[in-house]
Amino acid sequence: MSELTVTESTFSEPATVGTDSVPSAVQNIVTVRLPTVLRPQAGGQASVEVGGSTVRELLANLVAAHPGIGVNILDEGGELRKFVNIYVDDEDVRFLDKLDTQVDPGVEVAILPAVAGG
């Protein structure tokens, strides 16, 4: 598996995420639901169709298509930010295989900001 890496090209541009490309023939196409805060970076869309067989590949392809999203969901080491939750069919990936969680065709992936309060 390739590791995601985040780099900042300039101070005015958002970070981007890179990974080895995966042939589209082996990728699943799934729906990724975006929270309101990320929708402007995806042209206002509430959900997007993204290919990949793991959450890591989905995120790499999501960021390749919508570069502004990467800095908001991944840290400098390419790992999921602590305040971002990702669910695959309502299961939190932190309790599965994290970014290496497999995704099957037709599943729904949701990116949600963590909610805190008292």
Beta strands, then each sheet from edge to edge (+ up, - down):
strand 1: 5-7
strand 2: 16-18
strand 3: 28-33
strand 4: 47-52
strand 5: 84-88
strand 6: 91-92
strand 7: 108-113
sheet 1: 1+ 2-
sheet 2: 4+ 3- 7- 5+ 6-
end
